[in-house]
Amino acid sequence: MKSKNTPFLVITVLSILLYGCATKEKDKPFFNKLDLKTMDGKALTVADLNGKMAFVNVWATWCGPCLKEMPSIERAKAKLENEGYVFIAVSNEEHDKIESFIAKNDYTFDFAKLGMGLEALNIYSLPASYIIDGEGNLVYEHMGAKEWDSPENISLFKSHLNNKP
């Protein structure tokens, strides 16, 4: 015999289950949501940051603005790596294409492979850049190219160091 409350109970149980699953993903640090792998295939997680701030730049070999801003990222890295930042260039292109780019260029920042579509991160144009704290939380995001070593952007990086957890 069906109770009048059965539809209510079913909806309530489903809501609790869905909320519980969504909350777990929501509570996951932003850095761990990125599904990153080193060029050697090792998963990158918040633990790999060792408490440092991370600058993550999503780029592609075919993206002119991405390639144009890379020298400024290299210069920003030189200014900030001893202050607690790691710099990671991330692409979802084929592994061989990324490796070929690395071999042809002298950049010293880390490269990683993004194991998900850009749409999953609401990225619809490149480059996309993020500053992430040592606990993996997103503290700044920017869509489009920038001169990352400009005085105002170096100040931006340092302001987030001052607010480090």
N, C-alpha and C positions, 0 to 999 in steps of 0.2 A: 504494500500500500504506500503510495506516494504522499509525502507531507507537502503542505503548502509552502514550506520553507526550503524545499530541496533546491530550487533554482538559486535562491539567495545563498545557500551554503556552497553550492558549486562555484558561483561567482566569487565568493569570499575566499575560498581555498585557492582558486586559480590566481586571484589577485595577490594573495600572500606569496605564492610560489613565484610569480613573475616579478614581484617587487624584490624578493630575496635574491633572485638571479641578477636583476638589474643593479641592485645595490652593491653586490660583490664586484661587478665590473666598474661601477662608478667609484668605489673606494680604492680601486687599484691605482697605484701611482701612474701618472701620465707616461713616464718613461717606459714603464713595463707594458703599456698598451701598444707601443710602437712596433713590437715584433721585429726587433733588430738582430742581425747576425753580423759578426765580424767577417772580413773577407776570407777568413779561414773556416767559417761556418759555425763558430761558437756563438751561442745566444748571449746578447748583451742585456743585463738587468741593472737595476738601481745599485746593486752591490758592486758592480764594476765601476761605478762612479767614485767609490771610496770617499763619499761625503763631499766631493767637489761639485761645483756648479758645472752644467753642461750647456754648450751652445750646439744645437742640432740644426743643421741646414739641409733641407730637402731640395735636391737638385736633379738635373738630368743632363746627359752628354749633349743632347740636341737643343738645350735651353740657352739661348744667347745671354739673357740677363744673368742666369746662374753662373755662366763661365766668366762673365765680366766682373761679378762681385767676388769671385774666389780669391784673387790677389789681396783684396781688402780683408778677407777672412784670415788669410795667412798672416798678414801684418797684425791684425787684432790678436791672433793667437800668440804671436811673438811678444806682444805687450802684456798679455793676461795669463799665460799658462803658469807662470810662477806665483800668481795671486790666487789660484784655486779654481781655474777653469779648465775643462777639457773641450776640445772642438771636434765635432763629428759631422762629416758630410755623408748624407744618406740618400740613396737612390733605389728605386724599385726596378731598375733596368736589369737586364741579364748580367749575370756574374762576369762573364767574359768581357762584356762591353765596359763595365766598371774597371776591371783589372787593366784593360788596354788603356783607359784614360789615366789611371794611376801611373802606369809605366811611362807614359808620354809627358808627364808633368812632375814638377818637383815640390808638390805640396807636402807639408809635414803633419797636417792634421789627420785624424783617423778617418777611415772610410768604412761604411757599413751598408749592408743590403737590407732594404725594407721588405718585409715579407707580407705585405698587405697592399691593397689598392689605395691610391691617394684619396679617393672619395671617403674611405673609412675615417680619415682624419679631417674631412671637410676641406680638402685641398683641391682647388679647381684651376689653379694657375701656379706656376713656379717662378722663382724660388719661394719657399716657405721656411721661416726660421723661428726657432724656439729657444728660450732660455729656461732651463730646468734646474731646480735646486737640488742639493745633495740627497734629498729624500725622494727625488723623482717627480716632484710636483711642478707643473707648468707655472711659471711666474711672468712670462712675457712671450708674445707671439707677434710675428710680422709677416705679411704676405707681400712679396715683391722684393726687388733688389735694393740694396743699401750699400753705402760705403761704411763697412763695419768698423773700420779703424779711425773714423772721423772723431774729433774731440767729443762731440755730443754722444756718439755711440759708445765710446770708451767710458764716458761718465755713466751711461745707462748700464753697461756691464758692471761697473764698480758699485753702482747704487744697489744692485741686486746682491752683490757680495756682502754689503753692509747689512742686508736683511736676511742673511743666510740663517737657516734654522740651527 
